[in-house]
Amino acid sequence: MKLFKHINETIDYRKLLKLKKFSLGFVPTMGALHEGHLTLVRRAKAENQSVAVSIFVNPIQFNKASDLHNYPRTLENDLEMLSGILEPGDFVFAPDAEEMYSVEETKSYDFGDLEKVMEGAHRPGHFNGVGIVVDKLFRIIEPTSAYFGEKDFQQLAIIRELTKIESHPVKIVPCQIIREPDGLAMSSRNKRLLPADRKHADHLYTSLLLAKQEISLGKSPDEISTQLTKQLNAISNFRVEYITFATEEGLVEITRPCNLRVRCFIAVFAGEVRLIDNLPMF
């Protein structure tokens, strides 16, 4: 695999792949790779003639300077993990912030109601930062397909909307959540969990399973949210930020069971680490 740290050399190499008419699968990441990321890369590899992986901790999507500072950066280890999957024709794009943002960004997206709920409501400006960096990456790499995990389901919806706004000719491929043996959704943030908090982090997934069971019995989303919030907040060092039931299409919050495809979305602080997860209900 090849490693590029500059935009121009990445664009030049992409031109060579286009001359060969190779399909290009793209997996954008912020590094600190784990098996969840590698699953996306393997799928991209299976479905395309070439694969690109970006590793870039995007500063403009962080709401808190401390979160940006604490985000793990493990480029050497990430490259070693990718070397077992990627082949000579594949590449990794790992720029620094100065390379990506040589000019101050002033672009402002309107993602409508998609950015006003859940993560958007609690992290103002986050999705605009996501939109800016993904638009940049799509323009540099020009992928045929791009692969995103469903753990960040709202982000997936935002990126689909972004491709419409910017008319990117890329297929967005959603990929199922990869979990630890105890059910915790894999995330780079998991590395920051204190041992005592990690021990109880599986309660996010068991809460989602309980939500699915309760809603199938006709209990209202509000009742379930109240119940689960109480249970999770009772765990030492845990604090629920939100538990929301929303449609997969449009992320419209529901207050009673319906025949639409619905997911339960959850965000919880385990100590200083913010964890999110979701699960289809129907």
N, C-alpha and C positions, 0 to 999 in steps of 0.2 A: 504494500500500500504506500501511497505517497502522502507526505505531510506538507500542507501549504499554510503559511501564516499571513500571506498578503493577498489582497483582493485581485490584483492584476494577474498574478500567476495562476490563481484559481480560475479566473475567467478564460485565460489562454488555454489551460488544460481542458476546460469544458468544451471549448471550440473544437479541440481534437476529437473528443468523444462524439460530438455532434456530426463531425465529418464521417465517422464510422457508423452513424445512425444507431448508436447504442442507447437503449433505455437507461435512465438513471434514477435509482431509488435513493431518497434522501431521508436521513434521520437527524433532525436538529436536537442537540442536547446542550446542557450547561455543565457537562462533565460529571465527575464523581460517579462514574458509571457503575451500574449494578446489573443483575441478571435481567431486570425489566428492560433496560436499554438494549442489552445484547439480543433479547428476543426480537425487538424491533429491527435490529440490524440483520439478524438471520432471515427474517421474513423479507426484508428489502432485497437481500442477497438472492433469495430463492425466486423472487419475482422480477428481477431486473438483470441486465447484462453488466451494469456497473453500479457501484454504491458510493455515496458520499455521506460522511458523518461530520457535523459541525460540533465543535466544542468551544462554547463561548458563554461566559457568565455575563449576562446582559445587565448592565448597571441601571438602565432606565426603567426596568420593570420592578425594581425593589422599592418598597415604600419606606423602609427603614434602613438607614446607613449601617446599623449593626447587623441586619440580616445579610446585606451585601458583604460586609467584612467577614462574617462567620461562615459564609457559604464555602464548602470544601472545594479546594482546587488540587486536583491530583492528575495532572496531564500525563506525566510519565507512566503512571499505573494505567490510566485510561488507554493510552496507546498500546501498551502491552496486551491489555484485554482484547482490543480490536485486532491486533496482529494475528490472533488465532482464527479470525473470521474473514477479514478483508484480504483481497488478493492484489497482485501488482497493479492492475488497472484501476483499482478503487482508490479513494483519497479521503483524507481528513482535512478539514478546514478549521484551523485554530488561531484566529486572529486575537489581537488585544483590543482594548477599548479605543485606543487612539486610532487604530486602523479602521475600525467600524464607524467611529464617530469623529472623523477629522473635521467635520463641520457640525455645528450645533443643530440638533434636530428640533424643528418647530411643527412638524406634521401633527395634526389632530384628527383622529378617526371618530366617526359616529357609528357605533355598533348597535345603536338602538337599545331596546330593552335587554338584550343579551348581556350588556355590561353594567346593568343597574341592579342586578340581584347577586346574592351569594358573594363570590369572590370580588365582583365589581363593587358591591356595596361596602365591603370591609377593606378593600385595598384600592382606593381611588387612584386612577392613573395607571394601574398595573397593566390593564389590557391594552392601553394605548402604547405602552412600552413594548408589549408582546407583538402588537401589530406592526410597529416600526421595524423591529429586528427581523421578524419573519418575512416581511416584505423585502427587506434588504437581502436576506439570505436567498429568497426565491429568485431575486434578480441576478445575484452573483452566480448561483449554482444551476439555475434553470432545470429543476428536476422534472422528471416525467411523473413520478409519484412521490408523495411525502408521507411519512409514517409517524403517527402520534398515539400515545397511550390514552386509554379512556379514564385513567385515574384523574387526569386534568380534563374532565368532560366539558366543562364550561369553556376552557381554552380551546378545545377542539371545535366547539360551536363558533367561537370567535374567529378562528382561523378559516373555517369554511366561509364565513361572511367576508373575511378579508380577501379571499381569492375572488369573490364576486366583485367587490369594490375595485380591486386592482386588476381584474381580468387576467389573473395568472392561469395559464393553461396547465395546471397540475392536478393530478388526482389525489385527493386527501384520503388516506387509508387509516381508519380507526383500528386500534389493536387492543385486545382485552387486557384487563389489569392483571399483572403478575404479582403473586402474593408469597410471603414467607410461609413456612409450614404452619404457623399459628394463625394465619389469615391476614396479618398486617400487610397492607399494600406496600410494595417495594418503592422506596424513595431515597434520594440522596440525603434527605434530611434525617433519615433514621439513624445515620451514623452519629448524629449529635445527641441522641437520646441518652439520658443518664440510665444506668442499669435498672434502677427501681422503676423508672417511667417506662422503659422498654418492656419490662415484665408485664405491665398492665396494658400496653398499647394494643394488644389483640382485642380489647374490649370495643374498639371502633368497629371491627368487622362483625363481632357477635351482636353488636347493637343493630347493625344493618340487617343481619339475618333475622333478628327479632322483629324489626320493623316490617320486613317482608311477610313474616308470619302473621303479625297483628293486622296488617292492612288486608290480608287475604280473608281475615275473619270479620271484616267490616268495620274495624275501629278507625276513627277519623285520623287524618294526618296530624292535626293539632294535638289530639290526645296522645298519640305515639311520641311526638316530639317532646311534649312535656314529660312523659314517662322516661324517655331515654336521656333527656337532659339531666333530670334528677339523678338517675343512676350513674351517669358518667361524672357529674360534678361531685359525687360522693367519693370518687377515687382520689386519694391524696395526690395533690399537685396537678390535677386535671381540671380544665375549664372549657366548657363548650362555648364556641363562638356562634355557631348556628347549626340547626338540623332542619333541612327543608325538603319537601317533596315537590318535584317539578317535572313537567313533561320533557321528554327527550327532544321533541321538536319545539323550539322556541323558548325552552326553559321557563314555562309559565307555571307559577306556583299553584298547587291544588290544595283544596281544603277538605275534600272528601274523595273516596274511591271513585275511579272512573274507568272507562274502557280504553283510554289512551296509554301509550307506552310512557311509563313514569319511573323515575329514579328517586331514591333517597340520597341526599347529599349531606355530608357532615364535615365540620371543621372543628377541631379540638386542639387546645394547647396542652401539651404534655410537658410540664415544666416550661422552659423557654422555647420549646420546639413546637411549631404549628404543623399539624397533620391534617390532611384532607383525604376523603374516600367517598365512594358512592357505590350504589348497587341497584340494578333494575328491580322494580317491584312487580311488574306484570310481564 
